[in-house]
Amino acid sequence: MHPKQPLIQLPPILPMRILHIDAFAGISGDMSVSALRDLGVPEETFQSALASLGIELPACRFERGERNGISGWLFRVQGDDGETGGDADHHHQNHGHTHEAGHSHGRNHAKIRTLLSESSLAPKVKQRALAVFQRIAIAEGVIHGVPPETVGFHEVGAEDSIADIVCACAGFEFLGLDQITCGALIEGSGHIHCAHGTFPLPAPATLALLKGIPFRQVDEPWEHITPTGAALLAEHATDFGPMPEMSVSQIGYGLGSRTTPNRPNVLRLILGESANPRNTTADEVIELRCNLDDLTPEHAASALEALLKAGALDATLTPAVMKKGRSGWILEILAYEEKAAELSELMLRQTTAFGIRQHRLKRLKLERRHRDVETTYGKISVKVGTLRGEVLQQSPEFSSCAEAAEKHGVPVRLVYDAALKKID
């Protein structure tokens, strides 16, 4: 008798840890740090991150306060003149760039990148901060028409903005998050005074950083979203809209420096856990679809191949009965959003369609990797799909089987079957 095999212990189902940014009154760097402090991130985490930079920074401190009856923290950075000051973020909703005369010194992107790279920040915090500044440099570079490396930061190059970004990144990392989402964003409709002169809101850098992110303007004459706040959102948030379904565990309030009418000048962060398991991957894709009732099978197959070569994630042709009893095809492809326009045009050029229907879809995918199995026909590549470490799917790659079949002069099915046996 064979000894009884022990049961395989699968990893436990771990809930996703989600941070939802509720920026109902806007967002800035200092408000983000304040809200993270109120959420439970220890002050030592922020001070340690600042000390790791290796430069002398103005004193940073937290103060308790309230806005319209909402209690929370404020993050203060001591100005060069001895008064509490800062960049646009520390004068959030107070025509954020006018203070810059008090901080004449700035740094270009190359200097800030060197500063962060040579610091003793934790690797993941350093990676986050570098990515945020890279976003700002790209946005400013487009505005000024110069390469990102040569962009000279003004407001964002001052010590207080560096402190805001580094502290916010340290706070996000401390929380051990699986996902960051963001609610509906608003911006004021007034004007600001900045290095470019008087400009309508949003500020040029803010608007560039918010490309692709939904927001709306409201009839309030002050700044709601600062460049630093926009950069933190753009880098870290993966979904924009209502709060996802989750069990809320903690709530933090970060206060802006100005008391505003109508709505409290407060950023709310909501920490919770979702029942959706970790270790699956989710993304958004665009489905493109059209009906074809006057295309030959050969031409339909040719269009399918062209779309796949052009970058479609998947493509299918389904036989269908069209109006008036005509036989035809339904052509469907999946694509990432950045390829949707190009592939839609290609569908119109390659087929007889007069229009393309587009649908935005969310996909939940298994984690994917490849491994080789040794067969009598050589090594065959196998695609493996896992869920929380458990292998659910394994399939020989057809192209690998076809290559081996041609090399050995045998039918592809024999190679495929041999690979399947090795998998089993």
N, C-alpha and C positions, 0 to 999 in steps of 0.2 A: 504494500500500500504506500502510496505517495503521502508524505507529510502534508498536513493541511496548510494551504497557503494563507499567509496573513492577509487580511483585508487591506486594500489600498486606501490610504487616507488622502482624500482630496483636500486641497486647500480650502479653508472656510470662505464663504461668500462675504466679501468685505464691501460695506457700503461706500459710495463715493462721498468724499468730503468737498462740499461746494461752498464757495463764497459768492454771495450775490451783492452787487454794488447797486444800492438804491440812491441814485443821484438825482432825486426829485428837485433839488435846489442847485444842481450843478456839482462840479468836482474840481478840486485843486490838489496840488501836492501836499501842502500842509494839512488840509482837511483829511486826506487819505491816511497820513501818518497818525493824526489825532484819533481817527475812527479805529484804526488798528490797535492803538493803545487802549481805547475803551473796550475793545473786543477781548482784551486779555493778554495781548503781547506785552511781555515785561519791558519796562523802560531800559533795563540793562541790554536788551537785544539791540535797541536803537543806538545807545551810547557806544556799545562795543563795535557796531558797524562803522560809526563815525570815527572812532579811534583807529580803526584798521586802515583808514585812508592815508595816514602818514603825512597829513598837512594840518596846519593849525586853523581850526574853524572857529567862528564866533560861538559863544555859549548857546547851547540849545536846551530848552526846558519845556516841561508840560505844565499847564495850568488848568484847573477846573473852571468851568463857566456854564452859562446857559444862554439859549437863544429861543425867545418866545416860549419859555417854560420848559424847553428840552435841555436836559443836563448832559454835558459831555466834556471832552478834553479839547484844549487848544495846544498847538505845537508852536512854540516861539523860538525864533532865531535872533540873537542879539546883533543889531546893525553896527556898522563900523563907527557910527557917530555916537554909540552908546545907547541909542534908543532902539526899542524893539522894532525891527524892520524885516525886510525880505524882498523876495522877487514878487512877480505878479501873484503868485499863489498866496503870499502872506497879506496881500491886500485884495483878496478875492472879492469880486463884485464891487470894487472901489476903483473902476477904471484902471485895471490891473497893472499898467506899465508905467504910470506916471512917477512912481517911486524911483525909477532907475537912476535918476541923477544922484541918488544916495549911494549907488553901487556902480561906480564908474568902471571898476575892473570886471572884465569878463574873460572867458577862455574859449579858444576855438576847439573844434571837435577832436582834433589830433591830440591836444594837450589833455583834454578830459579822458580820452581813451587811454593815454599813457598813464595818467593818474590812477585810473581804475585797474588797469592791467598790472601795474606794479604794486598795488595795494595788497594787504593781507586779508582782504575780505574772503568769506567763505566762497568756494568756487561757484556754487549755484547763485548766490546773491550777486557776485561779480558778473556772472553771465546775464542775469536779469537787467542789471543796471547798464551794462554795455549795450544791450539790445534796445533799451529805452532811449538812450542818447543817440544811438544809430538812427532810430526812427526820426528823432527831432532833427538830426543833421540832414537826412534825406529831404525832409519837408522844407527846411530852411534853404537847402541847396537849390531846390526847384524854384522857390520864391526869388532868390537872388541870382539864379543862373550860374551857380558855381558848383564844383564837385563837393560832395559831403565832407571830405577830409579837411577842406579849407574853410568850411563854414565857421564864422566867428559868432559865438553865442554872446548875447548881451544879458537879457534877463535870466536865461537858463544857465549861463555860465558862471553866475555869481554863487558864492558859497552856500547861500540859503537854498537855492534850487538844487545844488548838488546834494545837500543834506536831505532835502525832501525826497529825492529820487532814491538815494541809497537807503534811507530809512524805510521807505515804502516797500522796496524790494526785499529788505531784510524781514519786514513784517509778513509779507506774503510767504516767504520761504519758511519762516518759523511755524506758520499754521499748517504746513504739510498738506497743501490743497491738491485735489485732483482736477478741479475745474473752477474757473472764475466766470461768472455771468454778470450782465449789467442790464438794468432796467431802462425805461424810456429816458432820453436825454433832452434837456432844454437849454437854450442859450438866449441871452438878452438881445434886444434890438437897438441898443444905443450905440455910443462911440467910445473908443479908447484913445489915449494919447501914448504913442510908442515911438520907437526909433524911426519908424517909417512916417511919422506925423500922425495926424488925426485919421483914424480908420474906423469904418463901421464894424460892428460885431457880426460874426466871430472874428477874432484877431487872425491875421493871415496865417500864422503858424498853426493856430488851433484848427482853422478850417482845413488846412492841408492834412493835418493828422487825423481828422475825422472822416476822410474820404472812405466811402464804403460803410460807414457807421450811421444808422438812422438817428436823426435828431430834428427838433423843430425850434423855431424862434417864438418867444413870447413877448408881449408888450410890456417889458420891464427894461429900464435904460441902463442896466449895469451888466457886467460880465459874470456869467455863470460858470463857464468852462474855461480854464486857463490852459496854456500850451502844455504845462507839465501834467495836469490832470488828463488832458486828451492823450498824451503819450503813454501814460500808465494804463489807461483804458485800452488803447489800440494794441499795446503789446501783450496784455494779460487776459483780457476778456475774450471768450470764444463764442458767446451767444449774446444777442441783444434783444430784449423783450421782457415779457412777464417773468416773475421769479419761477424757476422750475420747481416741480413737486419735490419737496424735501421736508425732513423733520428739523425744525429750527432749534439750535442749541444755544447760540449766543447772539447778541445784538450790540453793536457799537455805534456811538455817535461822535463824529468829528465836527467841531465848530469852526466856521469861518470867522474872520476878524471883524466883520461888520454886521450890525443888526439891520435886517431888511424887512420891509413891510410885506404883507400878503403871505409869505411862506418863510418858515425858519431857515436861516442860513446854516444848514446842517447837512452833512453827508452821513447816510446810514449804511452800515455794512451788516449783512445778515449771514451768519455761519450756520450751516446745517449739513445733514447727511441725506443722501438719496438712496433709495432701494435699488437703483440701477447698479449692477455689479461693476467693479473695476475690471481692468484687463480685457475689456472689449473696446473697440474703437468705433467712434461715431463721426460721421462727417455729413456735409450737405452736398447734394448733387442736383443737377438740372436734368430733367427728362425731356427730350425732344421727340416729338411724334408727328407723323403725317400719314394720311391714307393715300394709297396709290392704286388706281384702277386701270391705268393705261400704260403700264411698264412691263416689259417682258421679264421673265425670271432671270435671264442672263444679265440684263441691265440692272435689275434690283440687286443681284448678288455683287455686281461690280461696284455699285454705290455703297453697299455694306462694307466691302473691303476698303474702299477709299476712306470712309469715315473712321474705321478702326486705325488705319495708317496715320490719319490726321490727328489722332489723340483721343478718340472716344473711349471711355472706360469699358463700355459694353455696347453691343449692337445686335438687334434681333429683327427678323422678318417673320411676320405671322400671316398665313393665308386667311383671307376674310371674304365674306360676301358683301359687296357694296350696294348702293342704291340701284334700283332697276335690275337687281339680280346679277350685276356684273361681278365677276371674281376679281380679287385684287390682293393687295398686301397692306399690312400695317407695319410701318418702319418705325422702330423705337431705338433711341440711343441714350446712354447716360454719359454725362460730362461734368467736369468741374466748371464752376461759374465763369472762370476766366476764359474758358474755351467755348462757351455756349454760343456766343455771337458768331465766331468763326465757323463752327460746325453747322449752325443753322443755315448760314449762307452756302456752305458746301452741299447741304441737303437739297437746297433749292437748285443749285447748279447741276447736281448729279442725278436728280430725279425730275419727274414731271409735276411735282407738288406746287401748288399756288400759295401755300402757307404752312407754317410750322407752329404747332402748339407746344408751349413750354410750361413745365410744372417744377416747382422746387420740392425736393424730397429730402428726408433725413434717412441715412443708412446706418444701421448697426452692424458692425462687421466683426468676424473673428480675427484675432491676431494671426498674422500670416508669416510664415518663414519657409525656407526650402532646405531639403536635405537630399543627399544622394543615397541610393541603394545599389548594391553590386549585383548584377545579373550575368548570365552567360553571354549577354550582348554588350557588356560593359556597364559603366555607371549611368544610371537613369535618375534624373532630377524629379523629386517628389514635392508637391506643394502640401504644406501642413497647416491646418487651422486649429487654434487652441482657444479655450475659454477658461480663464483663471488657472492656467497651467495644465488643464486637462485636454488631451488631444481628441478632437471631435471629428475632424475630417482629414483624410490623406488621399491624395490623388496624383498618379503619375502625370508629369507634364507631357502633353501629346507631342510637342515639338521635339522634346528630348527623345521620345520613343521613335518618332519618324526618322530622326537623324541616325539612330542606332540601327533601325530596320534597313535603311538605305545602305549603310556601311556593310551590313552582314547579308544583304540580299534576301531578307525574309519579310513576311507580312508584318505590318505595324501591330496587329492584334496580338501576335506572339510575343513581341517585346513588351507590350502593355500588360499582358497576362503575367509574364515573368516578373515584372515590377510589382504587380499586385500581390503575388505570392510572397515576395520578399517583405512587403509591407505587413502582411498578415503574420 
